[in-house]
Amino acid sequence: MKALQDVVLTRALYLNCVVQGIATGLVAGLGVFVATNWLVLKGGEVIGPHLALLGQFFIGYRVTFVGSLIGFAYAFAGGYAVGYLVARSYNFIVARRERRRPGGRSRGHASRS
């Protein structure tokens, strides 16, 4: 029973890098999309000068509806990369820590008790 618990705990520590990337990308992309469209719908004489500065990083981005789609794509790609790399780094650290643990077993090699 102890071996089964060790396997379950070890497996539970690892993150799925692709899922983490997609989740982070969606949050970042939707953040830019919603913020841009909020300002577009709000209107006014000058629309979102601070948000317009994203155009310096996101080529083609403007505070318009089409710009919100472009911003979503860029923010999703950047968020995906950040989420993926954070999950990979986390998994790397967990794997190293698991190997160093006294009496620790490597993944998937649980002995029967």
GIGIWO-V127258 format. One record per pair of residues at least 24 apart in sequence whose C-alpha atoms are under 10 Angstrom apart, sorted by the first residue. I is the first residue (numbers start at 0). GAP is how many residues later the second one is. If there is no record, write none. Layout:
BEGIN
i | gap
I | GAP
I | GAP
END
This chain:
BEGIN
i | gap
0 | 111
0 | 112
1 | 108
1 | 109
1 | 110
1 | 111
2 | 102
2 | 106
2 | 107
2 | 108
2 | 109
2 | 110
3 | 106
3 | 107
3 | 108
3 | 109
4 | 105
5 | 98
5 | 99
5 | 101
5 | 102
5 | 103
5 | 104
5 | 105
6 | 98
6 | 99
6 | 100
6 | 101
6 | 102
6 | 103
6 | 104
7 | 100
9 | 84
9 | 85
9 | 88
9 | 95
9 | 96
9 | 97
9 | 98
10 | 96
10 | 97
12 | 77
12 | 78
12 | 81
12 | 82
12 | 85
13 | 73
13 | 74
13 | 76
13 | 77
13 | 78
13 | 79
13 | 80
13 | 81
14 | 69
14 | 71
14 | 72
14 | 73
14 | 74
14 | 75
14 | 76
14 | 79
15 | 68
15 | 71
15 | 72
15 | 75
16 | 63
16 | 64
16 | 66
16 | 67
16 | 68
16 | 69
16 | 70
16 | 71
16 | 72
16 | 73
16 | 74
17 | 62
17 | 63
17 | 65
17 | 66
17 | 67
17 | 69
17 | 70
18 | 61
18 | 64
18 | 65
18 | 68
19 | 59
19 | 60
19 | 61
19 | 62
19 | 63
19 | 64
19 | 65
19 | 66
19 | 67
19 | 68
20 | 55
20 | 56
20 | 57
20 | 58
20 | 59
20 | 60
20 | 61
20 | 62
20 | 63
20 | 64
20 | 65
20 | 66
21 | 54
21 | 55
21 | 57
21 | 58
21 | 59
21 | 60
21 | 61
21 | 62
22 | 53
22 | 56
22 | 57
22 | 60
22 | 61
23 | 51
23 | 52
23 | 53
23 | 54
23 | 55
23 | 56
23 | 57
23 | 58
23 | 59
23 | 60
24 | 47
24 | 48
24 | 49
24 | 50
24 | 51
24 | 52
24 | 53
24 | 54
24 | 55
24 | 56
24 | 57
24 | 58
24 | 59
25 | 46
25 | 47
25 | 49
25 | 50
25 | 51
25 | 53
25 | 54
26 | 45
26 | 48
26 | 49
26 | 52
26 | 53
27 | 43
27 | 44
27 | 45
27 | 46
27 | 47
27 | 48
27 | 49
27 | 50
27 | 51
27 | 52
28 | 39
28 | 40
28 | 41
28 | 42
28 | 43
28 | 44
28 | 45
28 | 46
28 | 47
28 | 48
28 | 49
28 | 50
28 | 51
29 | 38
29 | 39
29 | 41
29 | 42
29 | 43
29 | 45
29 | 46
30 | 37
30 | 40
30 | 41
30 | 44
30 | 45
31 | 35
31 | 36
31 | 37
31 | 38
31 | 39
31 | 40
31 | 41
31 | 42
31 | 43
31 | 44
32 | 30
32 | 31
32 | 32
32 | 33
32 | 34
32 | 35
32 | 36
32 | 37
32 | 38
32 | 39
32 | 40
32 | 42
33 | 34
33 | 38
34 | 28
34 | 33
35 | 26
35 | 27
35 | 28
35 | 29
35 | 30
35 | 31
35 | 32
35 | 33
35 | 35
35 | 36
36 | 26
36 | 27
36 | 28
36 | 29
36 | 30
36 | 31
36 | 32
37 | 25
37 | 27
38 | 24
38 | 25
38 | 26
39 | 24
39 | 25
39 | 28
40 | 24
END
